[in-house]
Amino acid sequence: MRTRTAPADSSCHLCTTPVAAGELVGRIHQPRTGIRHPGWLCAHCLYDRRSKPRRLDLLLRLFHQLFAGGGVR
């Protein structure tokens, strides 16, 4: 995983939460299955998505599992 501070105001590429300049953003390693990584993610999506899931995180997980061809786990 690579992390850095956001150079400008943007949004998370996974949950679309606004990220202010100077906040922590990062990228996860690209999976070997051919699926492209989602780009720069907010600190919540990098660290807390599994341990402290929000309702949006659960819906995104369901959506991505259905359309990735892996089925729902």
N, C-alpha and C positions, 0 to 999 in steps of 0.2 A: 504494500500500500504506500502511496506517495501522498504527502500532505504539504500544504503551504498556506499562506494567507491570501485571501482573495484580493487581486489587484484593483478591482472595481466592483460596483454593485452589480449583482447578477441573481440568478436563482438556481436552486438545486436541480440537477437534471433528472432526478428520480421522483422527488415529492413536490417539486416546484415551489418550495418555501423560499422567500426572498433571503438573500445572503448579502450583508453589507460589506463594503470594502474593509479589509483588515480582519475579517472573521476567518476561522479555520475552514478550509475546504480540502478535499483529497480525492484521489482516484484509487479504485481497487484494481487488482491485477486482472488482466484479460483472461477469461476462461478459455480452456483449450477446445471447447465444443464448437467454436466458430461463431458464437454469439458476441456481438460487439459490446464492450463495456459502456456504461451509461455516461461517461464524462465526469465532470467535477461534481462531487456530492457534498452536502452540508455535513456538519459534525454529527448531527443526530443520525443521519443515514449511514455514516461511517461506523459509529460506535454503539449507538443505543437502539437501533432498530429491532434487534432480537431481544435484548434485555428489558426494554421499556417501550413496547410497541404502541403506536397510536392506531386509531381506527383506519386511517389512511394507509398505514404500513401493512395492515392485514389485507386490505383490499388490493393493494399493489402486489403483494406476494401471491394472492390467489390469481389475479389477472396474469402475472408473468408466468406462473406455473402452468396455467391453462394454455397459453399461446406459445410457450416454449416447447410444447410437445411432451413434457415430462409428467403431466397429470398433476393432480392436487395431492400434496403430502400432508 
